[in-house]
């Protein structure tokens, strides 16, 4: 193998995407976690902080120098254009940092771009990848998982789901789908291993 595959991994909140990304990493994939990159950009000293302060005001920055996530959520809820402006700051930076991180992969290593909102984005991410893997689950399963994991009320989880792409839209983009419904961890791992073997055989 002279070049590894570039995989776009996505799935709705509570689908189990993060678990699958961890399993792929354990198998030897080079993971590019765009959520982690986004968090680092808005953490104290992050590259996005000066731009956020300039466009939104210093009151959106905490005393520690991070983006005030609670205030930004409130602002985005009250003013939908605020979210678009924030994305306009973050998305180019995330893309640059993701490309730099992908560049650290070994020549024959599969690269996995973990992009929660791949289906909602423009072709930017889709054009980077050779295959798209969607981790799928029933909405009721997603809601139950997030409520247990995060302690969120049902209404909060439903609000997030409402803003994400539908299962149908996400699955329509997929080259591979893992239906993470009623699977044990070992059964999920078996599905991931099956895909890994497929990719290593050039499929």
PASEBA-1860 file (N, C-alpha, C; in nm, 3 decimals):
! residues 203
1> XXXXXXXX> 0.085/-0.119/0.000/0.000/0.000/0.000/0.089/0.124/0.000 ~ 0.074/0.209/-0.101/0.159/0.327/-0.108/0.094/0.448/-0.044 ~ -0.037/0.449/-0.038/-0.108/0.562/0.022/-0.229/0.510/0.096 ~ -0.245/0.556/0.220/-0.362/0.516/0.295/-0.486/0.587/0.245 ~ -0.601/0.532/0.278/-0.728/0.597/0.244/-0.752/0.716/0.336 ~ -0.829/0.811/0.286/-0.873/0.924/0.368/-1.023/0.906/0.389 ~ -1.061/0.887/0.515/-1.199/0.855/0.552/-1.262/0.975/0.622 ~ -1.382/1.010/0.581/-1.461/1.109/0.653/-1.558/1.035/0.744
9> XXXXXXXX> -1.546/1.057/0.874/-1.632/0.989/0.973/-1.731/1.090/1.030 ~ -1.859/1.054/1.027/-1.959/1.145/1.081/-2.075/1.067/1.141 ~ -2.159/1.137/1.213/-2.276/1.076/1.278/-2.340/1.179/1.369 ~ -2.467/1.165/1.393/-2.538/1.259/1.480/-2.497/1.243/1.626 ~ -2.535/1.340/1.707/-2.506/1.335/1.850/-2.563/1.206/1.909 ~ -2.483/1.139/1.991/-2.530/1.015/2.055/-2.532/0.894/1.965 ~ -2.471/0.903/1.846/-2.472/0.789/1.754/-2.365/0.686/1.789 ~ -2.261/0.729/1.862/-2.149/0.640/1.892/-2.029/0.666/1.804
17> XXXXXXXX> -2.030/0.779/1.734/-1.921/0.813/1.641/-1.786/0.821/1.713 ~ -1.784/0.881/1.831/-1.657/0.895/1.903/-1.600/0.759/1.943 ~ -1.688/0.666/1.977/-1.643/0.530/2.010/-1.582/0.464/1.888 ~ -1.646/0.482/1.772/-1.593/0.425/1.648/-1.459/0.488/1.612 ~ -1.446/0.620/1.631/-1.320/0.686/1.599/-1.207/0.632/1.687 ~ -1.237/0.604/1.813/-1.137/0.548/1.904/-1.096/0.408/1.858 ~ -1.192/0.328/1.815/-1.162/0.193/1.766/-1.075/0.198/1.641 ~ -1.104/0.293/1.552/-1.023/0.307/1.430/-0.880/0.350/1.464
25> XXXXXXXX> -0.867/0.436/1.565/-0.733/0.478/1.610/-0.656/0.358/1.664 ~ -0.725/0.273/1.741/-0.659/0.154/1.798/-0.614/0.058/1.689 ~ -0.684/0.060/1.575/-0.646/-0.028/1.463/-0.529/0.031/1.383 ~ -0.497/0.159/1.409/-0.382/0.217/1.341/-0.412/0.339/1.256 ~ -0.536/0.387/1.258/-0.570/0.507/1.180/-0.510/0.631/1.244 ~ -0.483/0.730/1.160/-0.438/0.862/1.208/-0.563/0.949/1.218 ~ -0.602/0.984/1.340/-0.727/1.056/1.363/-0.706/1.207/1.360 ~ -0.791/1.275/1.284/-0.798/1.421/1.284/-0.934/1.458/1.342
33> XXXXXXXX> -0.935/1.499/1.469/-1.059/1.524/1.543/-1.092/1.673/1.533 ~ -1.187/1.708/1.445/-1.216/1.850/1.423/-1.283/1.915/1.543 ~ -1.354/1.836/1.624/-1.413/1.891/1.747/-1.304/1.932/1.845 ~ -1.203/1.847/1.860/-1.091/1.878/1.949/-1.015/2.000/1.899 ~ -0.999/2.010/1.768/-0.933/2.127/1.710/-1.013/2.254/1.740 ~ -1.145/2.246/1.724/-1.232/2.361/1.752/-1.219/2.405/1.897 ~ -1.217/2.306/1.988/-1.204/2.340/2.130/-1.070/2.407/2.160 ~ -0.964/2.359/2.095/-0.832/2.418/2.119/-0.824/2.561/2.065
41> XXXXXXXX> -0.895/2.587/1.955/-0.894/2.721/1.896/-0.964/2.823/1.984 ~ -1.061/2.774/2.066/-1.138/2.866/2.151/-1.099/2.856/2.298 ~ -0.991/2.779/2.327/-0.938/2.769/2.463/-0.848/2.889/2.490 ~ -0.806/2.908/2.615/-0.714/3.018/2.645/-0.591/3.015/2.554 ~ -0.563/3.126/2.490/-0.449/3.132/2.399/-0.476/3.075/2.262 ~ -0.599/3.028/2.236/-0.633/2.969/2.106/-0.629/3.071/1.994 ~ -0.602/3.021/1.874/-0.583/3.111/1.758/-0.709/3.190/1.723 ~ -0.827/3.140/1.763/-0.952/3.210/1.728/-0.987/3.321/1.827
49> XXXXXXXX> -0.925/3.322/1.944/-0.966/3.415/2.051/-0.956/3.563/2.008 ~ -0.845/3.608/1.949/-0.840/3.749/1.909/-0.950/3.786/1.810 ~ -0.982/3.696/1.718/-1.085/3.723/1.617/-1.224/3.729/1.682 ~ -1.248/3.639/1.778/-1.377/3.639/1.848/-1.394/3.767/1.928 ~ -1.288/3.809/1.996/-1.294/3.933/2.074/-1.319/4.053/1.983 ~ -1.256/4.052/1.866/-1.271/4.164/1.773/-1.412/4.172/1.717 ~ -1.469/4.057/1.680/-1.600/4.055/1.614/-1.718/4.055/1.709 ~ -1.699/4.001/1.831/-1.811/3.987/1.923/-1.797/4.072/2.049
57> XXXXXXXX> -1.676/4.116/2.079/-1.655/4.194/2.200/-1.584/4.114/2.307 ~ -1.511/4.188/2.392/-1.431/4.124/2.498/-1.517/4.052/2.601 ~ -1.647/4.089/2.611/-1.733/4.023/2.711/-1.761/3.878/2.675 ~ -1.728/3.836/2.551/-1.745/3.695/2.511/-1.620/3.613/2.542 ~ -1.521/3.675/2.606/-1.399/3.604/2.646/-1.396/3.597/2.798 ~ -1.368/3.480/2.852/-1.365/3.461/2.998/-1.238/3.526/3.055 ~ -1.235/3.546/3.187/-1.113/3.601/3.250/-0.989/3.515/3.223 ~ -1.012/3.384/3.198/-0.898/3.294/3.172/-0.850/3.306/3.027
65> XXXXXXXX> -0.929/3.374/2.942/-0.887/3.393/2.804/-0.948/3.296/2.704 ~ -1.053/3.223/2.745/-1.122/3.132/2.654/-1.251/3.197/2.604 ~ -1.308/3.140/2.498/-1.441/3.184/2.457/-1.541/3.143/2.563 ~ -1.629/3.235/2.599/-1.735/3.204/2.696/-1.845/3.128/2.623 ~ -1.842/2.995/2.635/-1.933/2.911/2.557/-2.079/2.934/2.594 ~ -2.105/2.953/2.723/-2.244/2.974/2.767/-2.300/3.103/2.706 ~ -2.224/3.210/2.712/-2.269/3.337/2.655/-2.282/3.329/2.503 ~ -2.188/3.258/2.440/-2.195/3.245/2.294/-2.318/3.165/2.253
73> XXXXXXXX> -2.353/3.060/2.330/-2.475/2.983/2.301/-2.598/3.072/2.312 ~ -2.603/3.153/2.418/-2.716/3.245/2.437/-2.727/3.342/2.320 ~ -2.612/3.396/2.279/-2.611/3.492/2.168/-2.657/3.426/2.039 ~ -2.606/3.306/2.012/-2.642/3.236/1.889/-2.790/3.200/1.888 ~ -2.845/3.169/2.006/-2.988/3.136/2.015/-3.073/3.260/1.986 ~ -3.029/3.374/2.039/-3.104/3.499/2.021/-3.083/3.559/1.882 ~ -2.967/3.538/1.825/-2.932/3.598/1.697/-2.866/3.493/1.608 ~ -2.947/3.426/1.521/-2.892/3.318/1.438/-2.772/3.362/1.352
81> XXXXXXXX> -2.765/3.491/1.317/-2.652/3.536/1.235/-2.521/3.528/1.312 ~ -2.531/3.528/1.447/-2.410/3.520/1.528/-2.339/3.387/1.507 ~ -2.417/3.280/1.494/-2.357/3.148/1.471/-2.285/3.146/1.337 ~ -2.346/3.207/1.236/-2.282/3.211/1.104/-2.151/3.290/1.110 ~ -2.150/3.399/1.188/-2.028/3.478/1.201/-1.919/3.400/1.274 ~ -1.960/3.327/1.379/-1.863/3.245/1.453/-1.805/3.137/1.362 ~ -1.892/3.072/1.284/-1.845/2.967/1.193/-1.751/3.025/1.088 ~ -1.778/3.149/1.047/-1.691/3.215/0.951/-1.550/3.236/1.004
89> XXXXXXXX> -1.540/3.251/1.137/-1.409/3.263/1.202/-1.345/3.125/1.218 ~ -1.425/3.030/1.270/-1.368/2.900/1.309/-1.339/2.807/1.192 ~ -1.429/2.800/1.095/-1.416/2.696/0.993/-1.286/2.704/0.912 ~ -1.243/2.824/0.867/-1.114/2.827/0.796/-0.997/2.785/0.885 ~ -1.001/2.825/1.013/-0.894/2.786/1.106/-0.895/2.636/1.131 ~ -1.014/2.579/1.148/-1.025/2.434/1.168/-0.968/2.361/1.047 ~ -1.002/2.409/0.927/-0.951/2.346/0.805/-0.800/2.349/0.798 ~ -0.740/2.464/0.832/-0.593/2.476/0.829/-0.528/2.382/0.929
97> XXXXXXXX> -0.581/2.380/1.052/-0.521/2.295/1.155/-0.543/2.147/1.124 ~ -0.659/2.114/1.066/-0.687/1.975/1.029/-0.590/1.927/0.922 ~ -0.565/2.012/0.822/-0.471/1.974/0.716/-0.330/1.953/0.773 ~ -0.291/2.042/0.864/-0.159/2.030/0.925/-0.148/1.900/1.004 ~ -0.254/1.866/1.076/-0.253/1.743/1.156/-0.254/1.620/1.065 ~ -0.330/1.626/0.956/-0.333/1.513/0.863/-0.196/1.491/0.801 ~ -0.120/1.599/0.785/0.013/1.590/0.727/0.112/1.513/0.812 ~ 0.076/1.486/0.937/0.164/1.410/1.027/0.147/1.259/1.011
105> XXXXXXXX> 0.049/1.217/0.930/0.025/1.073/0.911/0.141/1.009/0.836 ~ 0.164/0.881/0.862/0.262/0.805/0.786/0.212/0.785/0.643 ~ 0.302/0.762/0.547/0.260/0.755/0.407/0.152/0.650/0.378 ~ 0.157/0.537/0.447/0.060/0.430/0.419/-0.051/0.421/0.524 ~ -0.061/0.523/0.608/-0.158/0.519/0.718/-0.294/0.574/0.671 ~ -0.401/0.504/0.709/-0.535/0.558/0.682/-0.557/0.683/0.769 ~ -0.611/0.787/0.709/-0.642/0.909/0.783/-0.793/0.916/0.802 ~ -0.836/0.941/0.925/-0.979/0.954/0.956/-1.005/1.097/1.001
113> XXXXXXXX> -1.082/1.169/0.921/-1.130/1.300/0.961/-1.263/1.281/1.035 ~ -1.263/1.307/1.165/-1.385/1.298/1.246/-1.453/1.435/1.238 ~ -1.562/1.443/1.160/-1.630/1.570/1.134/-1.778/1.555/1.169 ~ -1.819/1.597/1.290/-1.959/1.579/1.330/-2.059/1.638/1.231 ~ -2.027/1.754/1.174/-2.122/1.822/1.085/-2.081/1.810/0.939 ~ -2.025/1.695/0.901/-1.982/1.676/0.763/-2.098/1.692/0.666 ~ -2.213/1.635/0.699/-2.329/1.643/0.609/-2.384/1.785/0.599 ~ -2.363/1.865/0.705/-2.417/2.000/0.707/-2.322/2.101/0.641
121> XXXXXXXX> -2.197/2.061/0.620/-2.098/2.154/0.566/-2.108/2.158/0.414 ~ -2.033/2.250/0.356/-2.024/2.256/0.211/-1.941/2.136/0.164 ~ -1.900/2.136/0.039/-1.823/2.023/-0.012/-1.680/2.021/0.043 ~ -1.646/2.118/0.126/-1.509/2.133/0.177/-1.453/2.001/0.230 ~ -1.529/1.934/0.318/-1.480/1.810/0.378/-1.498/1.693/0.282 ~ -1.608/1.690/0.212/-1.633/1.576/0.122/-1.527/1.565/0.013 ~ -1.476/1.680/-0.031/-1.375/1.679/-0.136/-1.237/1.633/-0.085 ~ -1.219/1.629/0.047/-1.091/1.586/0.104/-1.080/1.434/0.115
129> XXXXXXXX> -1.194/1.364/0.114/-1.193/1.224/0.156/-1.221/1.129/0.040 ~ -1.174/1.004/0.058/-1.199/0.899/-0.040/-1.330/0.824/-0.010 ~ -1.362/0.812/0.117/-1.481/0.739/0.161/-1.547/0.816/0.275 ~ -1.678/0.800/0.287/-1.751/0.858/0.401/-1.815/0.744/0.480 ~ -1.783/0.739/0.610/-1.840/0.641/0.702/-1.938/0.714/0.794 ~ -2.062/0.669/0.793/-2.165/0.727/0.880/-2.199/0.627/0.991 ~ -2.195/0.674/1.115/-2.242/0.595/1.229/-2.385/0.641/1.255 ~ -2.477/0.548/1.248/-2.620/0.581/1.248/-2.690/0.518/1.369
137> XXXXXXXX> -2.795/0.583/1.414/-2.878/0.528/1.522/-3.016/0.593/1.515 ~ -3.114/0.526/1.575/-3.249/0.582/1.583/-3.248/0.707/1.672 ~ -3.328/0.809/1.637/-3.332/0.930/1.720/-3.360/0.903/1.868 ~ -3.450/0.810/1.897/-3.480/0.780/2.038/-3.358/0.725/2.110 ~ -3.279/0.645/2.038/-3.156/0.591/2.096/-3.056/0.703/2.122 ~ -3.043/0.794/2.025/-2.952/0.908/2.041/-2.991/0.991/2.164 ~ -3.118/1.020/2.176/-3.167/1.102/2.288/-3.136/1.035/2.421 ~ -3.166/0.906/2.431/-3.143/0.832/2.556/-2.994/0.832/2.591
145> XXXXXXXX> -2.908/0.808/2.492/-2.764/0.803/2.519/-2.712/0.938/2.569 ~ -2.754/1.046/2.505/-2.702/1.178/2.544/-2.754/1.219/2.681 ~ -2.880/1.185/2.710/-2.934/1.217/2.842/-2.856/1.146/2.951 ~ -2.820/1.021/2.928/-2.743/0.945/3.027/-2.601/0.998/3.037 ~ -2.539/1.021/2.919/-2.398/1.062/2.915/-2.376/1.203/2.969 ~ -2.463/1.296/2.929/-2.439/1.437/2.958/-2.531/1.494/3.066 ~ -2.637/1.420/3.099/-2.732/1.471/3.198/-2.819/1.583/3.142 ~ -2.824/1.596/3.010/-2.908/1.700/2.950/-3.055/1.662/2.960
153> XXXXXXXX> -3.144/1.760/2.971/-3.287/1.729/2.961/-3.321/1.692/2.817 ~ -3.429/1.617/2.803/-3.468/1.569/2.670/-3.482/1.684/2.569 ~ -3.540/1.796/2.615/-3.565/1.908/2.524/-3.435/1.962/2.466 ~ -3.329/1.963/2.547/-3.200/2.014/2.500/-3.142/1.923/2.391 ~ -3.155/1.792/2.411/-3.103/1.697/2.311/-3.184/1.709/2.182 ~ -3.316/1.720/2.196/-3.402/1.734/2.078/-3.368/1.861/2.000 ~ -3.334/1.969/2.073/-3.298/2.095/2.006/-3.172/2.078/1.923 ~ -3.074/2.003/1.976/-2.951/1.978/1.900/-2.981/1.892/1.778
161> XXXXXXXX> -3.059/1.786/1.797/-3.094/1.698/1.685/-3.165/1.774/1.574 ~ -3.250/1.870/1.613/-3.327/1.946/1.514/-3.237/2.030/1.425 ~ -3.120/2.067/1.477/-3.027/2.151/1.400/-2.932/2.067/1.313 ~ -2.927/1.937/1.339/-2.837/1.852/1.263/-2.908/1.796/1.140 ~ -2.828/1.749/1.045/-2.884/1.687/0.925/-2.968/1.565/0.964 ~ -3.067/1.534/0.882/-3.150/1.417/0.909/-3.069/1.290/0.880 ~ -3.117/1.180/0.935/-3.052/1.051/0.909/-3.048/1.024/0.759 ~ -3.156/1.059/0.690/-3.166/1.030/0.547/-3.059/1.106/0.469
169> XXXXXXXX> -3.039/1.234/0.503/-2.938/1.316/0.435/-2.799/1.259/0.462 ~ -2.773/1.223/0.586/-2.641/1.171/0.624/-2.614/1.038/0.553 ~ -2.712/0.949/0.556/-2.693/0.817/0.495/-2.677/0.826/0.344 ~ -2.740/0.926/0.283/-2.729/0.942/0.138/-2.587/0.974/0.093 ~ -2.508/1.032/0.183/-2.369/1.066/0.152/-2.274/0.948/0.173 ~ -2.321/0.845/0.242/-2.231/0.743/0.296/-2.186/0.641/0.191 ~ -2.058/0.608/0.200/-2.007/0.490/0.130/-2.022/0.367/0.219 ~ -2.019/0.389/0.351/-2.036/0.281/0.449/-2.122/0.335/0.562
177> XXXXXXXX> -2.211/0.251/0.614/-2.294/0.286/0.730/-2.278/0.178/0.836 ~ -2.251/0.221/0.959/-2.257/0.129/1.073/-2.382/0.166/1.151 ~ -2.479/0.075/1.157/-2.601/0.098/1.233/-2.573/0.057/1.377 ~ -2.548/0.154/1.461/-2.512/0.128/1.601/-2.638/0.124/1.685 ~ -2.714/0.020/1.663/-2.845/0.006/1.727/-2.852/-0.132/1.790 ~ -2.855/-0.137/1.924/-2.864/-0.265/1.992/-2.736/-0.347/1.987 ~ -2.624/-0.284/1.954/-2.497/-0.357/1.948/-2.423/-0.346/2.080 ~ -2.361/-0.454/2.122/-2.266/-0.447/2.233/-2.139/-0.381/2.182
185> XXXXXXXX> -2.050/-0.344/2.274/-1.923/-0.285/2.232/-1.844/-0.380/2.143 ~ -1.847/-0.509/2.178/-1.772/-0.608/2.099/-1.835/-0.626/1.961 ~ -1.967/-0.620/1.953/-2.033/-0.630/1.822/-2.002/-0.508/1.736 ~ -1.997/-0.390/1.801/-1.961/-0.269/1.729/-1.816/-0.278/1.679 ~ -1.729/-0.329/1.766/-1.588/-0.345/1.728/-1.576/-0.441/1.609 ~ -1.658/-0.544/1.606/-1.653/-0.640/1.495/-1.692/-0.572/1.363 ~ -1.790/-0.481/1.369/-1.830/-0.406/1.249/-1.717/-0.316/1.202 ~ -1.650/-0.250/1.296/-1.538/-0.162/1.262/-1.423/-0.244/1.203
193> XXXXXXXX> -1.394/-0.359/1.264/-1.286/-0.446/1.214/-1.315/-0.493/1.071 ~ -1.442/-0.522/1.044/-1.482/-0.568/0.910/-1.452/-0.459/0.806 ~ -1.485/-0.336/0.840/-1.456/-0.224/0.750/-1.306/-0.205/0.732 ~ -1.232/-0.218/0.841/-1.087/-0.199/0.836/-1.024/-0.300/0.740 ~ -1.070/-0.425/0.747/-1.019/-0.528/0.657/-1.054/-0.494/0.512 ~ -1.174/-0.444/0.492/-1.219/-0.404/0.358/-1.129/-0.296/0.301 ~ -1.101/-0.193/0.383/-1.015/-0.083/0.338/-0.873/-0.131/0.310 ~ -0.826/-0.224/0.392/-0.688/-0.272/0.372/-0.676/-0.364/0.249
201> XXX> -0.790/-0.414/0.201/-0.790/-0.494/0.080/-0.817/-0.409/-0.045 ~ -0.815/-0.277/-0.024/-0.829/-0.186/-0.138/-0.971/-0.159/-0.181 ~ -1.071/-0.198/-0.098/-1.211/-0.176/-0.136/-1.260/-0.044/-0.081
END
